[in-house]
Amino acid sequence: MNSDERQFYEDDEGIAVDLILQAFGPEPVQCINLEAEFADQKMKDDIDFLVKTQNDFCQKITAEAKQYCERVYGVSVKNLTLVKIYLSPENKDQFGFMLSTSLDPEHGLGVKFHGIEVKKTGSSETAFL
């Protein structure tokens, strides 16, 4: 399915669409273009990039989560689940992945990317761009 066929909708954070990224599992994940009022071509291009490179994102997030959890909690990551993906309304190819983990259900995990390069890993608010 390409971006023109997707069902976009308004959310309190911006324009959203639910994506199924098989690399992260079978459940749909909300992808939000923060503070946007409509799905523009940049958002559609970013979504197409996400879908095309989802395996790369999944591998990098898994590696980052492993390092982060070992450094912060002293144990390996457990029950990592993708919760939301944030897009930057202004900057192309900037993504924030918000994940939950049983190690810290309150704060979760966030990974910020430019393209498929990790820029920052931290608690879930790191996903906000």
C-alpha positions in Angstrom: 0.0 0.0 0.0 1.4 3.4 -0.9 0.9 6.6 1.0 -1.9 7.9 -1.3 -4.0 4.8 -0.4 -3.6 5.2 3.4 -6.3 6.5 5.7 -5.1 9.7 7.4 -7.0 11.2 10.3 -6.7 14.1 12.8 -5.3 13.3 16.2 -4.7 15.7 19.1 -1.0 15.7 18.3 -1.4 16.3 14.5 -2.3 14.3 11.4 -1.9 10.5 11.9 -2.0 7.2 10.0 -1.9 3.7 11.3 0.9 1.6 9.8 1.6 -2.1 9.9 5.3 -2.5 9.9 5.9 -6.3 9.8 9.5 -5.9 11.1 8.0 -4.7 14.4 5.0 -7.1 14.5 1.5 -7.6 13.1 -0.2 -4.8 15.0 -0.8 -1.3 13.5 1.2 1.5 14.9 0.2 5.2 14.9 2.5 7.4 12.9 2.0 11.1 13.7 3.1 14.2 11.8 3.3 16.5 14.8 1.2 19.7 14.7 0.3 19.2 11.0 -3.2 20.0 9.7 -3.1 17.7 6.6 -1.1 14.9 5.1 1.3 16.7 2.8 3.7 15.2 0.3 6.6 15.3 2.8 4.7 13.2 5.2 3.8 10.7 2.5 7.4 10.5 1.4 8.5 10.0 5.0 6.0 7.2 5.5 7.1 5.5 2.2 10.7 5.7 3.5 9.7 4.2 6.9 7.9 1.3 5.2 10.8 0.6 2.8 13.5 0.7 5.4 11.5 -0.8 8.4 13.9 -3.7 8.7 16.9 -1.3 9.1 15.0 0.7 11.7 14.1 -2.5 13.6 17.7 -3.7 13.7 19.1 -0.4 14.8 16.4 0.1 17.5 16.9 -3.4 18.8 20.7 -2.7 19.1 20.2 0.7 20.6 17.6 -0.6 23.1 20.0 -3.4 24.2 22.8 -1.0 24.8 20.6 1.6 26.5 18.9 -0.9 28.9 22.2 -2.6 29.8 23.7 0.9 30.5 20.7 2.3 32.4 19.1 -0.7 34.0 22.0 -3.2 34.1 19.9 -5.9 32.3 19.0 -6.8 28.7 15.9 -5.2 27.2 12.7 -7.2 27.7 9.3 -7.0 26.0 10.1 -4.1 23.6 7.0 -2.9 21.7 6.7 -0.1 19.2 4.0 2.3 20.4 4.2 5.4 18.1 6.3 6.9 15.4 6.7 10.7 15.2 7.5 12.6 12.1 8.9 16.1 11.9 6.6 18.5 10.1 9.5 20.6 8.8 12.5 18.2 8.5 12.5 15.4 6.0 13.6 11.9 7.2 13.5 12.8 10.9 11.7 10.1 12.9 11.1 9.5 16.6 10.2 6.0 17.7 8.4 5.6 21.1 8.6 2.1 22.6 7.4 0.4 25.7 9.4 -2.0 27.8 8.6 -4.0 30.9 11.9 -2.7 32.4 10.4 0.8 32.7 6.7 0.8 31.9 6.3 4.4 33.1 9.1 6.0 31.0 9.6 3.5 28.1 12.2 4.1 25.5 12.6 6.6 22.7 15.0 6.6 19.7 15.4 9.6 17.5 16.7 9.2 13.9 17.8 11.3 10.9 17.3 9.0 8.0 18.4 5.6 9.4 21.1 7.1 11.5 20.5 7.1 15.3 20.7 10.6 16.8 19.6 10.0 20.4 18.3 7.2 22.6 16.6 7.8 26.0 13.3 7.6 27.7 10.1 7.8 25.6 10.0 11.6 25.4 13.2 11.3 23.3 10.9 10.3 20.5 9.4 13.8 20.3 11.2 15.7 17.6 
